[in-house]
Structures are given as C-alpha cells and as structure tokens.
C-alpha cells in the first residue's frame, strides 16, 4: 500500500481487513490520494473508507452457491441444458444430456435444437416455447427427442426462464423415460397375449 501511494500518488479500491474492538473482522475498500504542495512535497493523505464486509460475505455465498450448482449440474443423471432465451442456442449441457442423446458439448454449443433437429415432433417445442413466453415456466412436458444417431428417446422436461448476470436463459431438466415407457409397452403387450391365450383356453 505504501509503495503504491508513494509511486503513483493514488490508490483505488484497495481492500484491507481489520479487526474491530469486539474481535470481529471487517473488510474495507479504500480510495486514497496523496496531496502535495507546490514544490511537490507530500503534505497529507485524503481518503475514503467503505465497509464492504456484507458485500464480500454475499460474494462468498454466491461463489459457494455457484460451486454447488456446478457440481449438481455435472453429476445429475437427468439431462440438463442451459440455452439462450432469444434464439434458443445451447450455452451448456451436462453429461446426462450426452448420455441421453449422444451429443457432446462440441456438437451443440452455439447451435439450437432446431438446427440439430432434436424434437421428434415440432409441436412439442411449440408447447415449450409458448409456455415459457406466457408463464416463464413449463413443468412435466412429455416429448420424444431424436438422438445423435437417430434414436428416439422419451423425456419428461421442466424448464424455467432465469436471469443470470443480466442474461435471460432457459434452464431445462429432462428425465429420460425411455426405459419406463418400454417396460409399460411390454407389460401391456404381455397382458394382451395372456388375455388372448385365456380366450383360446375357454
């Protein structure tokens, strides 16, 4: 601090942590200017101290929340996507999305679901967009999606419009229902076969 004020004559947003009489730590932001006389001799320091303890605490909470979100985002078994509200381009996807549809980040970042032709039925996308525009949230939207290799996967999607760092984004979480739907179809088929066999037995 002394070296900066001596060399530059001014210090901006310099942070320092001090202990109060009660033993509590407070963080201050300092703006200090070295005042000199006509002969360029230093005569005094003029400064402003701002207590930024609460702001620093809020920043730490935010960083911790972002860290927890990132862990949850990456490790979730569900497909999670972050897209731009304006044009629907993908900003980020998690491993769950890759496992469900086979696309990597390199495949989708900067592209939209329309460009990738992910929706098996375009009307499902229209329902999603309409709901987000009207309510800012869509829950339990069941739809079929086309994977990278053309495979059809059934998903249950919920999406929210959020504002993060002054940018409107859509956070969508999709549960892969493909195996559940397949099991339901096989159960119904088995019941139908059993019913037909019962009729024949009669």
Secondary structure by P-SEA (a helix, b strand, c coil): caaaaaacccccbbbbbbbccccbbbbbbbbbbbbbcccccccccccccccaaaaaaaaaaaaaaaaaaaaaaaacccbbbbbbccccccccccaaaaaacccccccccccccccccccccaaaaaaaaaaaaaccccccccbbbbcccbbbbbbbbbbbbbbcccbbbbbbbbbbaaaaaaaaaaaaaaaaaaaaaaaaac
